[in-house]
Amino acid sequence: MPALSVRPHLARLALAAAASLTVVGLSAATASALPAHPSGGAAVTTPTRLSADPYTNTAAEHATEVEPDIYSHGNTLVAVFQTGRFASGGSDDTGWATSTNGGSTWQKGFMPGITTHQGGGVWSRVSDPAVAFDPKAGLWLASGLTLNGPNGPFGVTVSRSANGLTWKKPVTVAKTTGGAGFDKDWITCDTIPASPHYGNCYDEWDITSSGDQVVMSTSTNGGATWSAPQSPADTPHGLGGQPLVQPGGTVVVPFLDDNGTIRSFTSTNGGSSWNASVLVANPQVATDPGGIRSSDLPQAEEDGAGKVYVAWEDCRFRSGCSSNDIVYSGSGNGASWSAVTRVPIDPVTSGVDHFLPGFGVNPATSGATAHIGLYYYFYPNSSCTVSTCQLKVGYISSANAGSSWSTPVTLAGPMKLSRQAQAGGAFVGDYLGSAFVSGKAYSSFAVGVKPASGKKFDQGMYTAGGLTADGGEVKAAAGPVHQATARHKVIPVTRF
């Protein structure tokens, strides 16, 4: 059984990969029914492939796509993700997949002007993609961590688009000088016209060379320019902050601090200053088996009234902390937080291991009737090794703010760990996203399948169609299955 993680959380990102495998995983073009969920929930959809890695740079792992975020506005969904992952950190470019008709059909592409691999950029790699929408400016904003190799230099950039389909070359938010380092950026915008700070956008990251000092930058002009980075009043140290903006303009930023606790801080003046951080929870986390790269980084969303939910993987409800559930805590003000609540995907005696939550809340709902859609990765049996672990993607939902939950369903898998990018272990990403359109939850997620003969990987971005808050499903429209044109090594700690 996996052991309770008592070491610093960053060490969990350094689990070494093991020997490669040969067992075939999910076929990219399969139309057959997927396996049932361990709790008995039958699979109800066949995933649709959204994108494939087109690059051939021999320094990166091809074909791989990992670490997606997704956001919705109106009838448009935009997903962003790493394309062409490097084992030592970053990727060849940020990919995007956009639907302008509520998830019925999708278009895809790759961001121009960030890296040297696409459209004349100046950086060699980009990582940690996140996406938001600024309705005041009418622009989509995609943030990314830019780098020239694992030792930098580093930057934070924002690409902008009026339609989610045509993207401009990026704006620089910040960049390092000397030996400074950055990690784990995230972006959000104030979307409420009645807010005193409507249209403000906020970007968060940490300065690794200053002990992971957490900083924020603000834009008041649609991401064209950004303020100098500043820290909250208590100068916290950590990573993985995910800012959210409540209807009254208060910004709430949950993050994982360097002591392994989840904390949050706020701003009530449009980012002019940031208040000291407060405790959200003390995660208890079992090491996910098979050497997969995973962590207790928090994933944050809010309902229509501004209640903030923070979700992470946690083993406190299991005897001996043997495997992880997805848990969450909630707050109406970012200052006081509820007790940790378990999502009952499987019985606590099941031995199923759950991680990388994509926790979405329908912004058209709130309070006791808030609709939650939760995507996640899982192993049906946590007593597994790198050669036997069966990686799957699941979904569960609630139509009453977590008072009760639907029957979980399996969306993809089983997948062999050797079919995923290798970066401190098998890698599908350090986070996962979920977003609602017309009452249905969407996500994009990495799926690694058996590559064509002579190739090492065929890992791409998939979606499962819109899933409702009661577990019902609307199939994704038939989309193209892009056959990837087609490394596996032990590496030191990788964080970006």
C-alpha positions in Angstrom: 0.0 0.0 0.0 1.2 3.6 -0.6 2.7 5.2 2.5 1.7 8.5 4.1 3.7 11.3 2.6 5.5 13.0 5.5 8.3 14.5 3.5 8.1 18.1 2.0 5.5 18.2 -0.8 8.0 19.0 -3.5 9.7 15.7 -3.0 6.6 14.1 -4.3 7.3 15.5 -7.7 10.6 13.7 -7.9 9.5 10.1 -7.9 11.7 8.3 -10.4 10.3 6.5 -13.5 10.9 2.8 -13.9 11.4 0.5 -16.8 9.2 1.0 -19.9 6.2 -1.3 -20.5 4.8 -3.0 -23.5 1.1 -3.7 -22.6 -1.3 -1.9 -24.9 -3.5 0.8 -23.5 -6.7 2.5 -24.8 -6.9 2.7 -28.6 -7.1 6.3 -29.9 -9.8 5.4 -32.3 -11.8 2.9 -30.2 -15.6 3.1 -30.4 -16.2 0.3 -27.9 -17.6 0.8 -24.4 -15.1 1.7 -21.7 -14.8 -0.4 -18.5 -17.1 0.2 -15.6 -16.0 2.4 -12.7 -14.8 0.4 -9.6 -17.9 1.5 -7.7 -20.2 0.1 -10.4 -20.8 3.1 -12.5 -20.8 2.2 -16.2 -18.8 4.2 -18.7 -21.1 6.3 -20.9 -19.0 7.9 -23.5 -16.0 7.4 -25.8 -13.5 10.2 -25.5 -12.9 12.5 -28.5 -9.3 13.5 -29.3 -8.8 17.3 -29.5 -5.2 17.6 -30.4 -1.8 15.9 -31.1 1.8 17.0 -30.8 3.0 18.1 -34.3 6.6 18.9 -33.3 9.8 16.9 -33.9 12.4 18.6 -31.7 14.6 15.7 -30.7 15.3 17.2 -27.2 11.6 16.8 -26.2 9.4 13.7 -25.8 7.2 13.3 -28.9 4.3 12.9 -29.2 3.1 14.2 -25.8 0.5 16.7 -24.6 0.0 17.2 -20.9 -1.3 19.5 -18.1 -4.5 21.2 -19.4 -6.6 24.0 -18.1 -10.0 24.9 -19.4 -12.3 28.0 -19.1 -15.7 28.9 -20.4 -17.5 32.1 -21.3 -21.0 32.1 -22.9 -21.0 29.3 -25.4 -17.2 29.2 -25.9 -14.8 26.8 -24.2 -11.0 27.2 -24.4 -8.6 24.6 -23.3 -4.8 25.1 -23.1 -2.1 22.5 -22.5 1.6 21.7 -22.9 2.6 20.2 -26.3 5.9 18.4 -26.7 6.9 17.8 -23.1 10.6 17.9 -22.0 11.5 15.4 -19.3 13.5 18.2 -17.6 10.7 20.7 -17.7 8.5 22.7 -20.1 7.3 21.9 -23.6 7.8 23.0 -27.2 4.6 25.2 -27.1 1.2 25.8 -25.6 -1.5 24.1 -27.5 -5.1 25.2 -27.6 -8.5 23.6 -28.4 -11.6 25.8 -28.7 -15.3 25.2 -29.1 -17.5 28.1 -30.0 -20.7 26.1 -30.0 -20.9 24.7 -26.5 -18.6 21.7 -27.0 -20.3 20.3 -30.2 -17.2 20.8 -32.4 -13.7 21.9 -31.7 -10.8 23.6 -33.4 -7.2 23.4 -32.4 -3.8 25.1 -32.8 -0.6 26.2 -31.2 0.3 29.6 -29.7 2.4 31.8 -31.9 5.3 33.9 -30.8 6.1 32.2 -27.4 8.8 29.7 -28.4 11.2 29.3 -31.2 9.2 26.2 -32.4 6.1 28.2 -33.4 5.8 31.6 -34.9 9.1 33.3 -34.0 9.1 33.3 -30.2 12.3 33.9 -28.2 11.9 31.2 -25.6 12.9 27.5 -26.0 10.1 26.1 -23.7 6.8 27.0 -22.1 5.0 25.4 -19.2 2.1 25.7 -16.7 -0.6 27.0 -19.1 -3.8 28.6 -17.6 -6.6 30.4 -19.4 -9.2 33.1 -18.4 -11.6 35.6 -20.1 -11.8 39.3 -19.6 -15.3 40.4 -20.7 -14.6 44.1 -20.3 -11.9 43.9 -22.9 -13.5 41.0 -24.8 -10.3 39.0 -24.7 -9.2 35.5 -23.8 -5.9 35.5 -21.9 -3.6 32.4 -21.7 -0.8 32.6 -19.2 2.4 30.5 -19.4 5.7 30.0 -17.6 8.5 30.5 -20.2 12.0 29.2 -19.8 15.2 28.5 -21.7 16.1 25.1 -20.2 15.7 23.8 -16.7 18.0 26.4 -15.2 16.3 29.4 -16.9 16.1 32.2 -17.4 12.4 32.3 -16.8 9.4 34.5 -17.6 5.6 34.8 -17.3 3.8 35.6 -20.5 0.2 36.2 -21.5 -1.2 35.4 -25.0 -4.5 37.2 -26.0 -7.3 36.4 -28.4 -10.6 38.0 -29.2 -12.3 34.7 -30.2 -10.1 31.9 -28.7 -9.1 30.9 -32.3 -6.6 33.5 -33.4 -3.9 34.4 -30.9 -1.5 37.4 -30.8 2.1 37.1 -29.8 2.4 37.2 -26.0 2.8 40.1 -23.6 5.6 39.7 -21.0 4.3 40.0 -17.5 7.7 39.5 -15.8 11.0 37.9 -16.5 14.0 36.9 -14.4 17.4 38.5 -14.2 20.6 36.9 -13.0 19.9 33.5 -11.3 16.3 34.1 -10.4 13.7 31.4 -11.1 9.9 31.3 -11.5 7.3 28.5 -11.3 3.6 27.7 -11.5 1.7 30.7 -12.9 -2.1 31.0 -12.9 -4.5 33.7 -14.2 -8.0 34.9 -13.6 -10.1 38.0 -14.4 -12.9 40.0 -12.7 -16.0 39.1 -14.9 -18.7 40.9 -12.9 -19.9 44.2 -14.3 -21.1 45.4 -10.9 -17.7 44.8 -9.3 -15.6 47.9 -8.5 -12.7 46.2 -10.2 -14.5 44.8 -13.3 -12.0 43.9 -16.0 -9.0 43.6 -13.7 -6.9 40.5 -14.4 -4.6 38.8 -11.9 -1.6 36.6 -12.5 0.1 34.6 -9.7 3.4 32.7 -9.6 6.2 32.0 -7.2 9.9 33.0 -7.3 11.8 29.8 -6.7 15.1 31.6 -6.2 13.5 33.5 -3.2 12.3 30.4 -1.5 9.2 30.1 -3.6 8.0 33.5 -2.6 4.4 34.0 -3.8 3.7 37.1 -6.0 0.8 38.7 -7.8 0.6 41.0 -10.8 -2.4 43.0 -12.0 -3.6 44.2 -15.4 -6.3 46.9 -15.8 -6.2 47.0 -19.6 -7.0 43.6 -20.9 -3.5 42.1 -20.3 -1.7 44.7 -22.4 0.5 45.8 -19.4 1.0 44.4 -15.9 2.0 45.8 -12.5 5.2 45.0 -10.8 4.9 41.8 -8.8 4.1 42.1 -5.1 3.6 39.6 -2.3 0.9 39.3 0.4 1.5 41.0 3.7 3.0 37.9 5.4 5.3 37.2 2.4 4.2 33.5 2.0 6.3 30.9 0.3 4.7 28.1 -1.8 3.3 27.4 -5.2 0.3 26.5 -7.2 -1.9 29.5 -6.3 -5.2 29.7 -8.2 -6.8 33.2 -7.9 -10.5 33.6 -8.1 -12.6 36.8 -8.1 -15.8 37.0 -6.0 -18.9 39.0 -7.2 -17.9 42.0 -5.0 -14.4 42.2 -6.4 -12.5 40.4 -3.6 -9.7 38.2 -5.0 -9.2 34.9 -3.2 -6.0 33.0 -3.9 -5.6 29.4 -2.4 -2.1 27.9 -2.7 0.1 25.2 -1.3 2.7 26.6 1.0 6.2 25.2 1.5 5.3 23.6 4.8 2.8 21.4 3.0 -0.4 23.2 4.2 -3.0 24.8 2.0 -3.5 28.5 2.7 -5.2 31.4 1.0 -4.9 35.2 0.8 -7.1 38.0 -0.5 -7.2 41.4 -2.0 -10.2 43.8 -1.5 -8.8 46.7 -3.5 -8.3 45.4 -7.0 -4.8 44.1 -6.4 -3.3 47.3 -5.0 -2.3 45.3 -1.9 -2.7 41.7 -0.7 -3.7 40.6 2.8 -1.8 38.0 4.9 -2.5 34.4 4.2 -4.7 32.1 6.4 -4.9 28.4 6.9 -7.3 26.4 4.7 -6.3 22.8 5.7 -3.4 20.5 6.5 -3.4 17.8 3.7 -2.7 14.2 4.6 -1.5 12.6 1.4 -0.6 9.0 0.5 2.1 8.6 -2.1 0.4 7.6 -5.4 1.9 4.3 -6.6 3.7 3.5 -9.8 6.0 6.5 -9.6 3.4 8.8 -11.2 4.1 12.5 -10.9 1.3 13.9 -8.7 1.0 16.3 -5.8 -1.5 17.9 -3.4 -1.6 21.1 -5.3 -5.0 22.7 -4.7 -7.6 23.2 -7.4 -10.0 26.1 -6.8 -13.3 27.1 -8.3 -16.3 29.2 -7.1 -20.1 29.2 -7.4 -22.3 32.0 -8.7 -22.5 33.7 -5.3 -18.8 33.6 -4.8 -18.4 30.6 -2.5 -14.9 29.3 -3.1 -14.2 25.6 -3.2 -10.6 24.2 -2.9 -10.1 20.5 -3.8 -7.0 18.2 -3.4 -6.1 14.6 -3.0 -6.1 13.4 0.6 -5.9 10.0 2.5 -7.3 11.1 6.0 -10.5 9.1 5.6 -8.7 5.8 4.7 -7.5 3.3 7.4 -3.8 3.8 7.7 -3.9 6.6 5.1 -3.6 3.9 2.5 -4.9 5.7 -0.6 -6.3 9.0 -1.6 -9.8 10.4 -2.0 -10.7 13.8 -3.5 -11.6 16.2 -0.7 -12.5 19.8 -0.5 -13.1 22.8 1.8 -15.3 25.9 1.1 -15.3 29.6 2.1 -17.5 32.5 1.4 -14.9 35.1 2.2 -11.5 33.5 1.7 -10.7 34.0 5.4 -12.6 31.2 7.2 -12.8 27.7 5.7 -15.1 24.7 6.3 -14.1 21.3 7.6 -12.6 19.0 5.0 -15.3 17.0 3.1 -14.7 13.8 1.2 -16.2 13.2 -2.2 -17.6 9.6 -2.0 -16.4 8.3 -5.3 -15.7 4.8 -3.8 -16.0 3.2 -0.4 -13.1 4.0 1.9 -12.4 0.3 2.1 -12.1 0.0 -1.7 -8.4 0.5 -2.2 -9.0 2.8 -5.2 -6.6 5.8 -5.4 -7.8 9.2 -6.7 -5.7 12.2 -7.6 -5.4 15.3 -9.8 -8.9 16.7 -9.3 -10.6 18.9 -11.9 -13.2 20.5 -9.7 -15.7 22.7 -11.6 -18.8 24.6 -10.3 -21.6 25.9 -12.5 -21.5 29.7 -12.1 -25.2 29.9 -12.9 -25.8 28.0 -9.6 -25.0 28.7 -6.0 -25.6 27.9 -2.4 -27.3 24.6 -1.6 -28.1 24.0 -5.2 -24.6 24.6 -6.6 -23.8 22.1 -9.4 -20.4 20.5 -9.1 -18.6 18.5 -11.9 -15.5 16.6 -10.8 -13.0 15.0 -13.2 -10.1 13.1 -11.8 -7.5 10.4 -12.5 -7.5 7.2 -10.5 -6.1 3.7 -10.1 -8.8 1.0 -9.5 -6.3 -0.8 -7.2 -3.7 1.2 -5.3 -1.7 -2.0 -4.6 0.1 -1.6 -8.0 3.5 -0.9 -9.4 4.9 1.0 -12.4 4.3 -2.2 -14.4 0.8 -3.0 -13.2 -0.9 0.3 -12.4 -4.0 0.9 -14.5 -4.5 4.7 -15.0 -8.0 5.9 -15.7 -10.0 9.1 -15.9 -13.3 9.4 -14.0 -16.2 11.8 -13.5 -18.7 12.4 -10.6 -21.1 15.2 -10.0 -23.4 16.8 -7.5 -26.6 18.9 -8.0 -26.8 20.1 -4.4 -23.4 21.5 -3.4 -22.0 18.1 -2.4 -24.9 16.9 -0.2 -25.2 13.9 -2.5 -23.3 12.7 -5.6 -24.1 10.9 -8.8 -22.8 7.4 -9.7 -19.2 7.9 -11.0 -18.3 7.0 -14.5 -15.1 6.0 -16.3 -14.1 8.2 -19.2 -10.8 6.9 -20.3 -8.4 4.0 -19.6 -6.9 1.8 -18.6 -3.6 3.3 -19.6 -0.1 2.0 -18.9 2.2 4.5 -17.2 4.9 4.0 -19.9 2.5 5.5 -22.4 2.5 8.9 -20.6 5.2 11.6 -20.8 8.1 11.0 -18.4 9.0 13.9 -16.1 9.8 12.8 -12.5 7.6 9.8 -13.2 4.8 9.2 -15.6 3.2 12.6 -16.3 -0.2 13.8 -17.3 0.0 17.1 -15.5 0.3 18.8 -12.2 -3.4 19.9 -12.5 -6.6 19.4 -14.3 -9.5 21.8 -15.2 -13.3 21.7 -15.4 -15.7 24.3 -16.8 -19.5 24.5 -17.4 -21.5 25.5 -20.5 -25.3 25.3 -20.5 -25.3 23.3 -17.3 -22.8 20.7 -18.6 -19.3 20.1 -17.2 -16.4 19.9 -19.7 -12.8 19.1 -19.3 -9.8 18.3 -21.4 -7.4 15.5 -20.2 -4.3 13.8 -21.3 -4.5 10.2 -22.5 -1.5 8.2 -23.6 -2.2 5.3 -25.9 -0.2 2.7 -27.8 1.9 4.6 -30.4 2.4 3.6 -34.0 5.2 1.2 -34.7 8.6 2.7 -34.2 7.2 5.6 -32.1 7.6 6.1 -28.3 4.5 8.0 -27.4 1.0 8.9 -28.6 -0.3 11.1 -25.8 -2.8 13.8 -26.7 -5.7 15.9 -25.4 -9.1 14.4 -25.2 -12.6 15.5 -24.1 -15.6 13.4 -23.1 -18.4 15.7 -24.0 -20.6 17.7 -21.7 -21.6 15.9 -18.5 -24.5 17.1 -16.4 -24.7 17.6 -12.6 -26.8 14.4 -12.1 -24.3 12.2 -14.0 -26.2 12.2 -17.3 -24.1 12.6 -20.4 -24.4 14.3 -23.8 -22.0 12.7 -26.2 -19.3 14.8 -27.8 -19.8 15.3 -31.5 -17.7 13.0 -33.6 -14.4 14.8 -34.0 -11.2 14.0 -35.8 -8.8 11.5 -34.2 -5.5 13.0 -35.0 -2.9 10.2 -35.1 0.2 11.5 -33.6 3.5 11.1 -35.5 5.4 9.6 -33.3 11.7 9.0 -23.3 11.9 7.4 -20.6 14.6 8.2 -18.1 15.2 8.8 -14.4 15.5 12.6 -13.8 16.0 14.9 -10.8 13.3 17.0 -9.2 11.1 18.7 -11.9 8.6 21.3 -10.8 7.5 23.1 -14.0 
